[in-house]
Amino acid sequence: MDRIYISGPISGRKREEYMRQFREAEEYLRSEGLQPVNPTRLLPCRWLWVYSLMGYRLTLLYDLFFLMRCQGIYMLDGWQQSRGARIERYVADTLGMAVIDE
């Protein structure tokens, strides 16, 4: 497994909080020799005005595109409370991707 997508709760949380959690996961995965795909570094999360233009549905579709280019998904603690993370987990399971829980 080379590329691994990081999935976890974002909506309804403080930006500093989820950015730190995703950054720490990215650093950990990189230290394990993997190539993490951190969605908080993608366009809609990086520049919130882009998210406001795209909206939730299009942003989720955008994220799923990046997920499907990976071999696995890394589920952050609390993913069960996130609608988007549950969808990402379902897609990963359906496609037979490796699933790693934090």
PyMOL commands that set and color helices and strands:
alter all, ss='L'
color gray80, all
select helices_A, chain A and resi 15-31+39-41+43-46+48-67+79-81+83-94
alter helices_A, ss='H'
color red, helices_A
select strands_A, chain A and resi 3-7+35-37+72-75+98-101
alter strands_A, ss='S'
color yellow, strands_A
deselect
rebuild
show_as cartoon
